[in-house]
Amino acid sequence: MPEALPDSIKTGDFLFKEGMAAYRAQEYLPAVSFFLQVDQTTVGFDTLSFYIGVCEMALDENERALGFLEAAEAMASPAMRPQLLWYLALAQIKVSRNVLARRTLEQLSKLEGPAFTSQADALLAELGD
């Protein structure tokens, strides 16, 4: 008979799933509350920080969003990198850090095949020099 999972893992998994359900329903405040309770060993730090950052940005807490997205960017997996760079650039723009946003968008534009490349190029053109 397989050993039962520890309560901390079941709880972390449950909290993450509840957070994702709230996130998908665009209920960002409850989503943040769930995500902040998740043990980082259950879900990767970059994933948690990304979703918290996006929720904070949706709640117009842009400085907080930027902090979470910057933390996620430092440890982002290659699969998550395009989406993360996109939201990081948006957060940087929202807090008037356009020079940083330009660098972030340039990084995104150099990635091969991400869905965000054309959007990054368009936003770079809007930012100008």
Buried (B, 14 or more C-beta within 10 A) or exposed (E): EEEEEEEEEEBBBBBBEBBBEBBEEEBBEBBBBBBEBBBEEBBBBBBBBBBBBBBBBBBEBBEBBBBBBBBBBEBBEEEBBBBBBBBBBBBBBBEEBBEBBBEBBBBBBEBEEBEBBEBBBEBBEEBEE
